Amino acid sequence: MAIAPNRLLIDLGDFVPGLGKPAEIKLGLYTTALPAMGYDVVGVGELDVRTIKDTRKSPFEQAKIPQICANLVYEDTKKPLLKKPYFIKKMPSGLRVAVIGIMGNMTMNPQLAKQNGIIVLPPGETVRKTIDSLKGKADLFVVLAHSGYEEAKKLAADVPGIDIVLSSHPSTVNTDFERVGNTILMHCKGNSKYVGKLVLNIDSEGKIASAVGTEDLLDAKMEKDAKMQKLIDDAEAAVQEFYNSSNPHVGGPPAPGMPPSQSEPGAFVGAQRCIGCHLSIHQTWQKTKHAQAFDDMKKKDPNATMNPNCLSCHTTGYMMNGGYTTETATPYLRDVGCESCHGPGVRHLRTPSDKGYGATTELTCRKCHDGTNSPKFDYAKYLDKIAHKSTSQIVKPPESP
């Protein structure tokens, strides 16, 4: 696979989808595939922090791809989470490009940071100090901001000396490329369906004369690379083999309407458990696209069953306690079930008289129907397609023994 000499390939992070052996297998896919594709540098996402903290090193270290972040430090030692805060590449033209990694305050929120024993240093101040320390060593400054659009735009506006800000988290803002003062802001869609491309025209003084930013959709029309496809297929087979050989919880959820046992393995119980009390609602749900969400996903892309960005919206409870893992282990949590919108059902089954369960708002829908995945989303129109009354045929559940 030939790589153009003046090209800089970057990923902004979030490589670890969950915990345990399946996450380890999927991470191995990234650490093998990215070097094979010629990637130069990667950022760090909030999903990666626990793995880095536990192993005390970047998973890309052996792959010889620098993983960078300048503003994450251990709470106890105050030492940096990663060895490298930045990366400098000298292009064949002689242009020196400095890439600085940053974690956003909203992305790595205080609660999540505390859980991981991490402190997030102020992004703006950290970038300013890093640029000052690199004066004379670099000609172009790029910031990888693992953050949402709003925080990245503020960074671009507040810190002088930044030439380009690349941000990555999903946003409702429908923009990919803009100028903020003298800084170019490229907000990359936070999923693996798109590849962001920023083309720069550099003048004789090493300044950006013009720039064009686009996001290319990776759809089924694109020719597949045989080597990459084999890596994906092998990783998916390894995940399935792990679940098949580890004696997972099988057999689906208990009988409809029956209360869960005290040894319930997780908070999610599956839509079938709701039938006993909400039969007509369940029948209405079965006629909606939510009930076919998983199969629709697989028809569009068979490899989506390995993609956390797809599974988080086409299954129930993915990456949450007791939520969807694979088709083999948790077949009853495929699709957008009751609990996808109304929350984990185990507590509701134990205390059905609790009136506080199940409330939804427009924000509930926009977790998946965001600007990237559902740009034409109209809350009122879409709600009408899945409408069901909570007072529909309610049957008193059997009493717990």
MARMI-404736 format. One record per residue: x negated, y negated, z of N, C-alpha, C, O in turn; residue in three letters. Coordinates in pm, whole numbers, plus 50000, padded with zeros to 5 digits. Example, Ala and Ser with C-alpha at 12.3 -4.5 7.8 and 13.67 -1.06 7.14 Angstrom:
<nodes>
486815056950780487705045050780486805033050780485765033250846ALA
487155022550708486335010650714487104999750787486594988650804SER
</nodes>
This chain:
<nodes>
499145011950000500005000050000499104987650000498474984650101MET
499044980349888498154968849875498714956849951499914954049947ALA
497824949750020498214937850095497484925850035496264926150019ILE
498224915150003497624903149946496634897350046496934896750165ALA
495434892849999494384888350091494744876050174494214874350284PRO
495614867350124495984855350198497304857050273498004847250299ASN
497634869050305498904871850373498654875050519497704882250553ARG
499494869850605499434872550749500734879550788501804873750779LEU
500624892050833501814899850869501974900051020501044903351093LEU
503184896451066503434894451209504744900951249505714900951172ILE
504784906651369506044910951431506144903951566505154902651637ASP
507364899551601507524891451721507834899351848508074893351952LEU
507854912751843507974920551965509314927351984510164927151895GLY
509494933552102510624942252138510504955452063511284958351973ASP
509524963452103509264976352039509774988152121509864999252068PHE
510114986152248510414997352337511924998052364512414991152453VAL
512655006152289514105007052304514515016752415514865028252387PRO
514465012352539514875020752650513695026252728512605020552726GLY
513915037452796512895043452881512785058452852513635064152783LEU
511745064752904511605079152894510985083752763510465075852685GLY
511075096852741510445103152626510965097852492510145095252403LYS
512285095952472512755090452344512145076952312511775074252198PRO
512035068252414511425055152393509955056552356509435049152273ALA
509285066252420507865068752391507685073152247506745068952180GLU
508585081652198508505086452060508715074951963507995073651864ILE
509715066551991510005055451900508875045051902508555039151799LYS
508285042952019507165033752027505985039151946505275031451881LEU
505795052351950504745058551869504965056351721504005055251644GLY
506235055651680506545052851540506025039051501505415037351395LEU
506265029151587505815015451557504295014451556503715008151468TYR
503645020751655502185019451664501475026951553500275024951530THR
502195035651483501625042551366501975035251238501125033651150THR
503225030751227503705024651103503125010751077502775007550964ALA
503025002551182502564988751161501114988051113500824980151023LEU
500194995951170498834995951115498795000850970498034995650888PRO
499635010850939499665016050802500145005550703499765005750586ALA
500984996450750501494985850663500594973550661500844964050586MET
499544973650742498594962650739498954950750824498544939550794GLY
499714952750931500074941651019498834936151090497934943651127TYR
498824922951108497674916251168497804914251318496824915751391ASP
499004910751365499184907151505500654908951542501534907551457VAL
500914912151668502294913651715502474905951845501534904051922VAL
503714901551869504044894851993504564904852095504484916952075GLY
505084899752205505634908352309507054903852339507324891852350VAL
507964913652351509344910652388509634915352529508834922552589GLY
510774911152582511094914852720511254929952736511074935352845GLU
511604936852625511754951452633510394958452646510324969952690LEU
509324951552608507984957652610507274956152743506314963252771ASP
507734946752826506974942752944506764954253041505664955953094VAL
507814962353066507684973153163506634983253121505844987853203ARG
506614986852993505624996452944504214991052959503304998253001THR
504024978352923502694972152935502274971653082501114974453115ILE
503224968153169502924967153312502544980753369501594981853447LYS
503274991253331503035004653386501695010453340501015017253417ASP
501325007753215500085013453161498895003753173497745007553153THR
499214991153206498194980653219497444978353089496284974253090ARG
498104980952977497484977952848498574977452740499684982352759LYS
498224971452629499154970852516499214984352447498184990752428SER
500414988952407500505001552334499865000752196499625011052132PRO
499574988552148498964986852016497434986152023496764984251922PHE
496904987752145495454986652163494714997152083493724994052016GLU
495195009652089494535020452015494695018551865493835022751787GLN
495805012151824496055009651682495234997751631495244994751512ALA
494524991051723493674979651690494444968051628493934960851542LYS
495694966451674496474954551639496624946251766497194951151863ILE
496124933851767496264925751888497714922551920498474918151833PRO
498104924752045499434920752094499204908952188498464910152285GLN
499844897652158499474885252225500624879052303501784879852263ILE
500284872852414501214864552490500404855952587499554861152659CYS
500664842952588499854833652667500474830052801499784824752888ALA
501784832752820502424827252941503074837553032503954834053111ASN
502674850353023503144860553116501994865053205500954869353155LEU
502184864053336501144868353430501774877253537502974876253564VAL
500964885953597501434894453706501704885853829500924876953862TYR
502814888653895503184880954013502194882854127501914873454202GLU
501654894954141500774897654255499344892854234498744887254325ASP
498804894754115497394891254091497214878154016496124872454015THR
498294873253953498264861153870497394863053745497054853253678LYS
497024875453715496254878253595497204879753475498364883553493LYS
496724876753354497584877753235498094891953212497384901753239PRO
499314892953164499884906053131499094912553017498834924553020LEU
498734904552919497984909552804496614902952797496434891652841LEU
495654910152742494274905252736494144892952647493334884152673LYS
494964892552540494794881852441496014872552438497134876952412LYS
495784859552465496894849852455497124845052312498194840052279PRO
496094846752228496204841952090495354850651999494604859352044TYR
495484848051868494754855651766494384845751656495214837651615PHE
493144846351607492714837451500492284845951380491474855151394ILE
492824842651264492424849451141491874839251042492494828951015LYS
490714842450989490134834050885490494839650749490134850950716LYS
491214831850671491664836150540490504835650440489514828750464MET
490624842950327489584842350224489314828250175488204825150130PRO
490324819650183490154805750140489324797750240488904786550210SER
489104803550360488374796550464489274790550571488794786350676GLY
490584790150545491544784750641491594793550766491734805750756LEU
491474787350883491534794551010492904792651073493294781451108ARG
493634803751087495004803351141495014808951282494644820451305VAL
495434800651378495564805051517497024808351545497914800251519ALA
497254820251599498614824751634498684826251786497924833951845VAL
499604818951849499744818751994501064825452032502114821851979ILE
501014835052124502224842152166502834835952290502134832452385GLY
504174834552289504894828352401506184836052429506874840352336ILE
506514837652556507814843252596508704831852643508284823352721MET
509944831652594510884821152632511434823152773511594834452819GLY
511724812152842512284812752978513664819052979514004826253073ASN
514464816552876515814822152870515764837052836516614844752882MET
514774841152758514644855252720514204863752838514834873852871THR
513114859452901512614866253021513124858053140512364850553202MET
514414859653172515034851453275514464854953413513844865453429ASN
514654846153513514044848353645514334861953707513444868053767PRO
515574866853692515924879853751515144891153684514624899953752GLN
515074890953551514344901253478512854900453507512184910753521LEU
512334888353516510914886553547510584892253685509564898753703ALA
511454889653781511234894553918511284909753923510484915953992LYS
512224915653849512324930253845511034936653793510654947553834GLN
510374929553703509154934853641507884929953709506784933453666ASN
508014921853816506834916853885506014907353800504784907353805GLY
506714899153720506074890353624506474875853649507584873053693ILE
505564866653623505854852353626505754846853484504804849853412ILE
506744838853444506734832453313506244818153331506954809853388VAL
505054815353284504514801753291505264792753193505764797753092LEU
505364779653219506104770553130505594771552986504414768952961PRO
506454775252892506014777452753505364765152691504284766052632PRO
506014753552704505484741352641504114737652694503204734752616GLY
503954737652824502684734152886501594744052847500454740252822GLU
501954756952841500984767352805500504765552662499314766752634THR
501424762952571501044760952430500154748652415499174748852342VAL
500514737952485499734725552477498284727952521497354723752454ARG
498114734852633496774737652684495994746752588494794744852568LYS
496684756552530496014765952440495544758952313494434761352266THR
496394750252257496004742752138494804733952167493874733052087ILE
494824727352282493694718852320492404726852329491334722052290ASP
492494739052382491294747352398490754752652265489604756852256SER
491614752452161491224758052032490864747351928490594750651812LEU
490854734851967490494724251873489074726351822488144728551900LYS
488934725751691487644728351628487434742951593486504746351520GLY
488314751851646488194766051618489254771051520489154782051466LYS
490294762751497491384766651408491884754451331491754743151377ALA
492464757051214492974746251129494504745651129495084734951110ASP
495144757051151496604757951147497074765251272496524775751307LEU
498094759751339498564765651465499994770951450500924763651417PHE
500114783951474501404790851466501774795851605500934801851673VAL
503014793651647503484798551776504524809551754505534807251687VAL
504274821351810505284832051810506104830451936505654833952045LEU
507304825151923508154822552039509204833452049510184833451975ALA
508994842852142510004853152163511134846652244511204847952366HIS
511994839752172513044831852236514184829752138514094833652022SER
515244823552186516344819752100516014807152023514994800752046GLY
516884803651931516674792051843516544779051921515644771051893TYR
517434776752017517444764052088516134761552163515584750652157GLU
515644771852232514404770352307513214768452213512294760852243GLU
513224775352099512144773952001512144759951940511084754151916ALA
513324754651914513414741151856512894730751954512234721151914LYS
513204732452082512704723152183511184723652190510524713352206LYS
510624735552180509174737252181508554729852063507544722952077LEU
509164731351945508654724751824508714709651836507834702551787ALA
509754704651903509934690151916509044684052024508604672652010ALA
508774691652130508094686052247506574686952245505894678852308ASP
506034696852174504584699252181503904694852051504134700951947VAL
503084684652056502374680251936501294690151897500734697151982PRO
501014690751769499924699351721500364712751670499574719851608GLY
501644716651693502144729351640502514727451493503284718351460ILE
501994735851407502364735151266503594743451235504444739351156ASP
503684755351298504794764551270505234771251399504414775551479ILE
506554772151418507114780151526507954791251464508854788551385VAL
507644803751499508444815251457509164820451580508524824151679LEU
510494820851576511274826051688512094837951641512234840351521SER
512654845651738513154858651695514474863351753515104872151694SER
514944857851864516124863851926517394860251851517484849451792HIS
518414869451853519674866551786520264853251830520204849651948PRO
520834846051734521394832951763522654830851680522774836251570SER
523584823151733524804819951658524544808851558525394806151473THR
523364802451566523024791651474522674797651338521784806151329VAL
523354793151234523164798951101522074791251026522354784450927ASN
520844792451073519724785851007518504794851013518284801751113THR
517724794850907516534803050903515254794650898514204798950945ASP
515364782550840514184774750811514524759850815515474755450751PHE
513744752250890513964737750896512694731050945511774737550993GLU
512674717850934511574709950986512024702551111513094696551112ARG
511204703051213511454695751337510274686151353509224689951404VAL
510454673651309509334664351305508294669351205508604671251088GLY
507074671351251506004676251165505844691451172504924697151113ASN
506754697851244506644712351267507674720051186508834715851177THR
507274731251129508194740251059508744750251160507974756451234ILE
510054751851163510704761751251511344772451165512214769651083LEU
510904784651185511474796151114512104805251218511404811751296MET
513444805851219514124814451316514444827751248515334828351162HIS
513724838351286513874851351222515004859051288515134859051411CYS
515804865551209516924873351262516374884651350515444891751311LYS
516964886051469516424895251567516804909651546517234916251641GLY
516674914751426516894929051404516074933551284515504925351212ASN
516004946551263515124951951160515774952851023515264959750935SER
516894946051004517534946050873516964935350780517224935250660LYS
516184926250837515644915250759514134914050779513604917650884TYR
513474908850677512074905150687511974890250654512364885950545VAL
511444882450748511274868250723510024865850641509004872250661GLY
510114856350546508974853150460508804838050455509704830750417LYS
507614833550495507304819350494506124817350399505024822350422LEU
506374809850291505354807350189504874792950204505654783550197VAL
503554791450224502974778250247502074774150130501344782250074LEU
502164761450096501234755549999500274746750078500664736350129ASN
499034750950089498024743850169497174734950078496634739649978ILE
497044722050114496254712950031494764714150062494344722350145ASP
493964706049994492504707050006492004703450145490884706950181SER
492814696450225492424692450360492914702450465492754700250585GLU
493504713350418493984723550510495324720450573495694726450674GLY
496074711050515497384707250566498484713750482498264717250366LYS
499654715350542500794721350471501414710850379502024701250426ILE
501244712750249501814703350152503304706150129504084696850112ALA
503674718850130505074722750114505264736750169504304744250186SER
506504740250198506784753450255508194757850217509104749650204ALA
508354770850200509664776750172509834788950262508964797650266VAL
510954789550335511214800850424512474808250382513514802050359GLY
512384821450372513534829650336513574842050424512574845650486THR
514744848550430514874861350500515414871450402516504869750347GLU
514664881950379515034892050280515724903850348515204909550444ASP
516894907350298517664918350353517104931650305516904933750185LEU
516844940550400516384954050366517594963150352518064968850450LEU
518104964350232519314972250211519004985150135517854987950101ASP
520054992850111519885006050050519395005249906518945015249850ALA
519474993349845519044991849706517514991649693516974993949585LYS
516844989049803515384988349799514785002249793515275011549857MET
513715003549716513035016449704512355019849836511705011349896GLU
512495032149881511905036550007510455040849985510115046749882LYS
509625037950083508245042550081508195056550141508655058650253ASP
507665066050067507695080050109506985082450241507455090050325ALA
505835075850261505075077850385505835072250505505875078450611LYS
506435060450488507195054450597508435062750629508795064550745MET
509075067850524510285075850544509965088550622510755092850706GLN
508815094550594508425106650667508165103550814508535111450901LYS
507535092250842507295088350981508615086751056508745091151170LEU
509575080450991510895078251053511595091551076512135094151183ILE
511595100050973512265113050984511645121651094512345128351169ASP
510315121451103509625129451204509955124451345510155132351437ASP
510005111151361510325105451491511755108751532512015112251648ALA
512675107751438514075111051468514225125651506514965129051598GLU
513515134551435513565148851465512985151651604513485160351675ALA
511935144351641511325146351773512255142151885512305148551989ALA
512995131351863513965126851963515065137151980515445140552092VAL
515585142251868516635152351873516135165051941516855171252020GLN
514915168951911514335180951971514205179352122514445188852197GLU
513825167352166513695164852310515035166852380515095173552483PHE
516085161152324517395162652388517905177052381518545181952474TYR
517615183652270518075197552256517365206952354517935217052394ASN
516145203652392515365212552475515315208552623514695215352704SER
515955197452657515845192652796517115194752877517325188252979SER
517975203852829519205207252902520005194952941520265192653059ASN
520405186752840521125174552870522545177452918523015188752911PRO
523195167152967524605168153005525415170352878525485161452794HIS
526025182152863526735185352740528175188852772528575190052888VAL
528935190552665530315194752682531295183252685532505185452697GLY
530795170852674531695159452672532205156052810531835162452908GLY
533065146052819533585141552947534615151153003535115159652928PRO
534945150153130535995158553188537335156453118537465147653033PRO
538315164353153539615163953087540245150153096540045143153195ALA
541025146052993541655132852992542475130253117543265138653160PRO
542275118453174543085114253288542625119453421543115114853525GLY
541685128853424541235134453550540195125253613539345119753543MET
540265123453744539275114753810537895120853803537765133053805PRO
536835112553795535485117853786535035123753918535525120154025PRO
534085132753908533535138254030532555128354091532145118854025SER
532205130454215531265121554281529865122754223529005114354249GLN
529645133254144528325134954082528315129953938527495134453857SER
529215120753906529295114953771527895110453728527275102653800GLU
527385115153611526005112153573525755097553538524615093153544PRO
526765090153503526555076253466527835068353473528905073753503GLY
527725055353445528865046453460529865047553346531035043953362ALA
529425052653229530295053453112530905067453100530205077453116PHE
532185067953072532875080853072533485084552937533885096052917VAL
533575075052844534085078052712535565075152696536345075752791GLY
535945071952573537335068052544538325079152570539485076452601ALA
537895091852559538825102952581539345103152724540445107952750GLN
538565097852818539005097652957540165088052980540845088853082ARG
540385079052885541435068852902542805073652857543825067452888CYS
542845084752783544095089352722545175092052826546335088452806ILE
544795098352935545795102353033546635090953086547805092953118GLY
546055078953095546805067553149547205057553041548165050053060CYS
546505057452929546735047152827546855053752689546095050652598HIS
547805062652676547935070552554548185061852431547485063252330LEU
549165052952437549515045052318548395035352280548175032552162SER
547675030252381546535021552352545465029452279544865024552183ILE
545205041552324544205050052261544595053052117543735053052028HIS
545865055452093546335058151957546155045951867545815047251749GLN
546375033951924546145021551849544675019851816544305016251704THR
543815022451915542375021251896541885030451785541015026651707TRP
542415042651777541955052351679542185047751535541535052751443GLN
543085038251516543395033151382542525021051344542605016051232LYS
541685016351438540855004651413539475008651361539075020251369THR
538774998851308537405001351260536445004051376535395010051356LYS
536804999551496535965002451612535795017451630534725022051668HIS
536845024951604536825039351626536005046851522535675058551541ALA
535665040051412534845046151307533485039251294532775040951195GLN
533125031351396531935022951386530645030951365529775026851289ALA
530535042351431529305050251422529145056251282528065055451223PHE
530205062351230530125068451096529915057950989529195060350892ASP
530525046251005530315035350909528855031050908528275028250802ASP
528255030551027526845027051039525975037150965525065033350891MET
526245050150984525445060650922525615060850770524665063950697LYS
526795057450722527015057150577526175046150513525625048050404LYS
526085034850580525315023750525523815026350535523055022350446LYS
523385033150643521965035850662521795048050753521985046850874ASP
521465059550696521305071750778520265070250889520345077050991PRO
519285061550869518245059650969518665050251081517895047951174ASN
519865044951073520335035751177520475042551312520495035851416ALA
520565055951313520675063151440519395061951522519365066051638THR
518335056451462517075054251533516865039451564515865035651625MET
517795031151521517605016651529518365010751647519595010451644ASN
517675006151751518365000551869519284988951835520324987251899PRO
518904980851735519734969451698521094973951642522094966951660ASN
521124985351576522384990651523523164997951632524374995951647CYS
522465006351709523135014551810523765006051920524785009951977LEU
523184994651951523714986352059525124981552030525884978652123SER
525514980651901526854975951867527744986651805528944984451788CYS
527194998051771527995008651708528205020551801528745030851759HIS
527775019251926527995029652026528435023052156528525010752164THR
528705031152255529175026052385528085027552490527625038652518THR
527675016352548526745016652661525315019752627524565024252713GLY
524905017552501523525020852463522525012952547522685000852567TYR
521485019852596520415014252679520915009752817520235002152885MET
522095014552858522615011752990522785024853066522795035653006MET
522895024053197523015035853281524195044553240525345040153244ASN
523895056853199524955066153161525555063353025526575069252990GLY
524935054552947525475051152815524985060452707524345070652734GLY
525295057052583524945065252468523435067152459522655057952480TYR
523045079552426521635082452398521455087952257520785081752175THR
522055099652228522015105352094523335112352066524155114352155THR
523525116151939524745123451902524825136851974525925141452007GLU
523685143052000523665156152065524015155052213524815162852265THR
523405145352282523555144452427524845137552469525455141552568ALA
525255127352397526435119552438527375116952320527615105452284THR
527895127452258528765125452141530045117752174530625111652085PRO
530475117952300531715111252340531535096252359532485089152391TYR
530295091352339530055076852350529665070852215529145059752208LEU
529945078152109529805072351976530895061651958531875061552032ARG
530715052951861531715042951824531855031851930531255032352037ASP
532655022051894532955010851985534185014952066535315012452026VAL
533945021152180535035026352262535585015952358535175004352356GLY
536505020352442537165011452538536135003952624536274992052649CYS
535115011352668534145005652761533184995752695532524988052764GLU
533114995952562532274986252493532764972052519531974962752531SER
534074970552528534674957352550535074955052695534914944052748CYS
535594965452761536164963752895535204967353008535524965253126HIS
534034972652973533044975853075533084990453117534054997453088GLY
532024995253186531945009253230533195013453308533705005953391PRO
533675025653279534975029653332534985037853458536065040353512GLY
533825042153509533855051353622534495045053746535245051853816VAL
534225032653773534815026153891536325024253872537085025253968ARG
536735021453749538165019853721538905032953743540035033053793HIS
538265044053706538895056953727539015060153876539995066453918LEU
538055055953954538085058654096539055049454170539685053454268ARG
539165037054121540085027354185540915020654076540705008854047THR
541865027854016542655022253906543535010553947544005003053861PRO
543765008754076544604997554120543854984254121544464973754141SER
542554984654099541754972454097542094964353973541784968353861ASP
542744952953993543224944853881542114936753814542344930453711LYS
540934936753872539864928653817539094935153703538194929053645GLY
539454947553671538704954753568539204951353428540404949553407TYR
538284950453333538634950653191538844937353124539134937153005GLY
538714926153196538964913153134537954910453022536774913453037ALA
538434904752911537564901452798537774886952757538824881052783THR
536764881452692536854867952636536244868152496535794878552450THR
536234856752430535624855952298534144859552303533594865252209GLU
533494856052416532064859252431531824874252430530764878852387LEU
532804881952477532694896552475532484901452332531654910052305THR
533264895752241533184899752100531894894852035531304901751952CYS
531474882852073530324876652006528994882952047527954879351991ARG
528994892152143527784899552172527324907252049526124908752026LYS
528274912051969527964919151845528314911251720527584911351621CYS
529444904351727529864896351612529194882651617529854872351633HIS
527854882851604527104870351611526854864951470527344870551371ASP
526094854151462525864847751334525094856451237525224854751116GLY
524294865651288523494874251202524294886051148524314888451028THR
524964893351238525654905651199527064903451146527594911751073ASN
527664892251182529054889851144529264874951117530004868251189SER
528604869651011528614855150986530004849450957530224837450976PRO
530944857750911532284852950878533284855850991534504855350970LYS
532774858751108533644862451220534594851051257534174839751281PHE
535864854451262536914845151306537624852051423538334861851403ASP
537434846851542537914853751663539394857151656539774868551683TYR
540224847551621541674849751620542074860451519542904869151548ALA
541484859951398541844869751294541344883751330542064893551311LYS
540124884551380539564897551414540274903751534540484915851538TYR
540644895351630541334900451748542664906851711543074916851769LEU
543324900951614544624906151570544484920251511545434928151516ASP
543304923351454543104936351392542934947551494543124959351463LYS
542564943851616542324954251718543264952651838543094959151941ILE
544264943851824545114940251938545824952451996546334961051923ALA
545864953152129546644963252200546994957652336546164951152401HIS
548184959952380548634954552507548184963552622548314975752616LYS
547664957152726547174964952839548294971552917548054980452999SER
549534967252891550674973252962551284984852884552284990552927THR
550694988352769551204999652692551185012152777550365013552867SER
552085020952749552315033352823551235036552927550195042152894GLN
551495033053050550575035653159551135047053242552245046253294ILE
550365057453252550775069353326549985069653457548775067553456VAL
550645072253567549955072953696548995084753694549405096053668LYS
547695082253720546725093253717546925102753834547465098953938PRO
546485115053815546595124653925545755120054043544715113754025PRO
546205123254162545465119254281544205127454296544155139154258GLU
543205121054351541935128054376542145138754480542895136654576SER
541515149954465541655160654567541005156454697541015163954794PRO
</nodes>
